[in-house]
Amino acid sequence: MAKIQNADLKDMKGVSDRDKKMIADAETLLGPEPSEMGVVKNFFWGNLREELLFPYPEMDKVSADERRECDELVAKLRVYLKEEHPAVEIDQEQYIPEWVLKKLFDFGVLGMTIPKEYGGLGMGITSYNRVLEALGSRCGSTAVLVSAHQSIGCKAVMLYGTEEQKAEYLPKLAREWLSAFCLSEPQVGCDAGGQETTIELTDDGEHYIVNGEKKWATSGAIAGLFTVMGVQKIDGKDRVTALILTPDMEGVDIFSKNRSKMCIRGTWQARIRFNNVKVPKKNLLHKEGKGLGLALTCLNYGRCTLSAGMLGGAKTAMDQSIKWSQTRHQFGRPISDFELVQQKIAKMSAYCYAMDSMLYMTTGMLDRHDTDIMLETATCKVFCSEMGWRTVDNALQIMGGEGTMAENELERIFRDSRINTIVEGANEVMQSFIFAYGGKQLAEKMLGIKDMADNKKFTPTMIKAALPLGREVFLGIRNKAPSMTKLHPSLSPYGSRMCRLISELTYQFKVISKKKDAAIVTAQVTQARLADAALYLHGWACTLSRLDMDIRNNESGTEFDRNKASAIHFFDLAELAIHDAFRGLHENADDTMLTAAAAALAHSSTLENNLFAIPESSPSDKGTGRELKQDHIKQFPGTGLENAGSTGREHMSETIEQLN
Ligand SMILES: Cc1cc2nc3c(=O)[nH]c(=O)nc-3n(C[C@H](O)[C@H](O)[C@H](O)COP(=O)(O)OP(=O)(O)OC[C@H]3O[C@@H](n4cnc5c(N)ncnc54)[C@H](O)[C@@H]3O)c2cc1C
């Protein structure tokens, strides 16, 4: 029996060469499909992988020793954060003092996930994210510094390092050195594959020569190790390779230590030039040409820690604003009496419980080494950064004018939260990714059936696959919704509603893919609607599983009552948002949106560049923007760390003296 060959999306008629290249880049970047699809991908097929979601991955499953150690660490850290940590000073002075870094090393926080044999605490991702959440609840800058070091800066050494590399670097990274992840460049932001830094193997094969410039390397000026991605010609093709570099290597020029910014102001982002830096071959990470996959794997971890930091900040903002609403009186009563304030309180509560549920579901999946987790980590990042931002925004509104005052903490959390929708994969890029990677195999199967029909290959296998598809797409008959067997009986109505929406997602995906045909490849707004539906469904599934666990654990009290009511409210909010997303596929303002955007762009083209800030690296308009005045903006000049030794931290104090 002839099997249905999945067709290749790149071969669809009407897909432009530029888009074909983008799809091809994404495919190499993602590597081979895992043999088993994860939870979110299965939603696109109308399936629920209940066994991956239930029971909720509890901390209890972590070894008793680790759980105890982590509990102690979090408790100790919370006391330190409350009583000693200079969060305000860090934000106002724009640096994290050396004594804080030392403290974090001494606590073991900066080496938490580094294996014990290399001097770290050897803890899992769930424990690590509990610590990140605690840090985020008090100081966004410190949470990001820890995450930049351990989730991305030196994660590749942990995951892909040779024994020699691990022995050489991990003990230092656990106790003494910070590390920096050097992916972004002046021309490389969201498009991580477009690396311009070059890596060439010397003729004798003993060294690599690195040339290029990196931008925004967090802690780059105070790090002892850089994970550097660059492009290498391999068999005539440009491939990304990752190397370990250290700041003492000849030709490493940290020409800017940091720039002043609105958020996470205590963190420093360096600009680093590599001028013919000679790097020993032994510093290759993983394999030549595998650097992009390596970088993305590290980002899987970074996306969780970003979410944990955001969750911590959002919970602080929520708690503060709820208390405020009970103690601030207007119109002769506490403002919490007003329904519009209650609406915000309920939303914040619902978002925080759902974020918490998704975060620790995702870390549980990472800890048990699920094979297909790219969509789950991406979903976690988009969901937590967006819901976290909404939570903080609602909290600020509740506090009114006082919320904007620096000493109330909310103002700082608000500023610090804003970065999360941009970094570690801008949310727009992640939405397209969730749609494309989530629906890719299904779209290719549909295309395969269409190709066979076009070529009149009506084999029994083809007809068997085509009939249910045709029934769905042409007759509007939905597939049977998945069923749930593992859910606490009291929650089954919420489970059934979710299952019906999963079945609706696959239906809507198929219908709109058929309708848009090749145009779906670039129809980002359509893609985002389906991605959002998947995102909310995942939020729903994680929240349901978490509530199921709380009920089975016989939780009670006001905290449990709040969580349960929050979860149930979240299911309603999610259902409305999913319905909105589906309705938007067929009923929307997209045409006028495209016209309005085109008109606004045409008008902008008539305005002089010299009125505006223009990207310094713009390939088309470089150097034509207005001069950006730096007077009164704090500067963090580089000091030429060519001979700085193992770490630039000894030079930090000089810069800080200049700053003050
Ligand atoms: C405080 C801070 C810390 C950072 N730390 C690090 C670090 O440690 N290491 C590192 O390598 N990098 C780091 N970065 C860089 C960060 O990863 C980039 O800012 C991020 O990748 C986005 O790139 P960009 O800012 O150049 O935005 P651009 O790529 O210029 O994109 C701008 C906007 O355009 C839109 N956009 C772009 N592409 C698409 C698309 N395909 N579809 C739809 N919309 C799109 C999005 O809305 C996006 O926000 C840091 C940045 C900051 C600000």
The ligand as a Tripos MOL2 file, in Angstrom:
@<TRIPOS>MOLECULE
LIG
   53    58     1     0     0
SMALL
NO_CHARGES

@<TRIPOS>ATOM
      1 C1         18.8770   44.0100   28.7440 C.3       1 LIG1
      2 C2         19.2310   43.0880   27.6210 C.ar      1 LIG1
      3 C3         19.9600   41.9350   27.8750 C.ar      1 LIG1
      4 C4         20.3500   41.1090   26.8220 C.ar      1 LIG1
      5 N1         21.1810   40.0300   27.0800 N.ar      1 LIG1
      6 C5         21.6760   39.3220   26.0320 C.ar      1 LIG1
      7 C6         22.6750   38.3140   26.2420 C.ar      1 LIG1
      8 O1         23.1060   38.0410   27.3740 O.2       1 LIG1
      9 N2         23.1670   37.6680   25.1570 N.ar      1 LIG1
     10 C7         22.7360   37.9370   23.9010 C.ar      1 LIG1
     11 O2         23.2140   37.3090   22.9660 O.2       1 LIG1
     12 N3         21.7760   38.8840   23.6650 N.ar      1 LIG1
     13 C8         21.2550   39.5820   24.6940 C.ar      1 LIG1
     14 N4         20.3260   40.5710   24.4690 N.ar      1 LIG1
     15 C9         19.8060   40.7810   23.1330 C.3       1 LIG1
     16 C10        18.3880   40.2560   23.0080 C.3       1 LIG1
     17 O3         18.4310   38.8730   22.9310 O.3       1 LIG1
     18 C11        17.7650   40.9480   21.7830 C.3       1 LIG1
     19 O4         17.3650   42.2250   22.2260 O.3       1 LIG1
     20 C12        16.5900   40.1810   21.2550 C.3       1 LIG1
     21 O5         17.0420   39.0250   20.6450 O.3       1 LIG1
     22 C13        15.8100   41.0070   20.2360 C.3       1 LIG1
     23 O6         16.6580   41.5430   19.2860 O.3       1 LIG1
     24 P1         16.6260   43.1000   18.9730 P.3       1 LIG1
     25 O7         16.5020   43.8190   20.2450 O.co2     1 LIG1
     26 O8         17.7610   43.4250   18.1030 O.co2     1 LIG1
     27 O9         15.2660   43.2960   18.2020 O.3       1 LIG1
     28 P2         15.0120   43.2100   16.6290 P.3       1 LIG1
     29 O10        15.4920   41.9050   16.1000 O.co2     1 LIG1
     30 O11        15.4940   44.4340   15.9910 O.co2     1 LIG1
     31 O12        13.4180   43.2080   16.6290 O.3       1 LIG1
     32 C14        12.6730   44.3530   17.0840 C.3       1 LIG1
     33 C15        11.2100   44.0000   17.1190 C.3       1 LIG1
     34 O13        10.7890   43.6640   15.7960 O.3       1 LIG1
     35 C16         9.7890   42.6810   15.8320 C.3       1 LIG1
     36 N5         10.2540   41.5360   15.0220 N.ar      1 LIG1
     37 C17        11.5130   41.1470   14.7270 C.ar      1 LIG1
     38 N6         11.5090   40.0570   13.9500 N.ar      1 LIG1
     39 C18        10.2250   39.7310   13.7470 C.ar      1 LIG1
     40 C19         9.5510   38.7000   13.0430 C.ar      1 LIG1
     41 N7         10.2080   37.7130   12.4090 N.pl3     1 LIG1
     42 N8          8.2160   38.6810   13.0700 N.ar      1 LIG1
     43 C20         7.5040   39.6230   13.7320 C.ar      1 LIG1
     44 N9          8.0720   40.6070   14.4200 N.ar      1 LIG1
     45 C21         9.4110   40.6700   14.4310 C.ar      1 LIG1
     46 C22         9.6020   42.3020   17.3160 C.3       1 LIG1
     47 O14         8.5080   43.0370   17.8280 O.3       1 LIG1
     48 C23        10.8690   42.7820   17.9670 C.3       1 LIG1
     49 O15        10.6720   43.1220   19.3320 O.3       1 LIG1
     50 C24        19.9320   41.4100   25.5070 C.ar      1 LIG1
     51 C25        19.1710   42.5550   25.2590 C.ar      1 LIG1
     52 C26        18.8320   43.4030   26.2790 C.ar      1 LIG1
     53 C27        18.0700   44.6450   25.9680 C.3       1 LIG1
@<TRIPOS>BOND
     1     1     2 1
     2     2     3 ar
     3     2    52 ar
     4     3     4 ar
     5     4     5 ar
     6     4    50 ar
     7     5     6 ar
     8     6     7 ar
     9     6    13 1
    10     7     8 2
    11     7     9 ar
    12     9    10 ar
    13    10    11 2
    14    10    12 ar
    15    12    13 ar
    16    13    14 ar
    17    14    15 1
    18    14    50 ar
    19    15    16 1
    20    16    17 1
    21    16    18 1
    22    18    19 1
    23    18    20 1
    24    20    21 1
    25    20    22 1
    26    22    23 1
    27    23    24 1
    28    24    25 2
    29    24    26 1
    30    24    27 1
    31    27    28 1
    32    28    29 2
    33    28    30 1
    34    28    31 1
    35    31    32 1
    36    32    33 1
    37    33    34 1
    38    33    48 1
    39    34    35 1
    40    35    36 1
    41    35    46 1
    42    36    37 ar
    43    36    45 ar
    44    37    38 ar
    45    38    39 ar
    46    39    40 ar
    47    39    45 ar
    48    40    41 1
    49    40    42 ar
    50    42    43 ar
    51    43    44 ar
    52    44    45 ar
    53    46    47 1
    54    46    48 1
    55    48    49 1
    56    50    51 ar
    57    51    52 ar
    58    52    53 1
@<TRIPOS>SUBSTRUCTURE
     1 LIG1         1 GROUP 0 **** ****
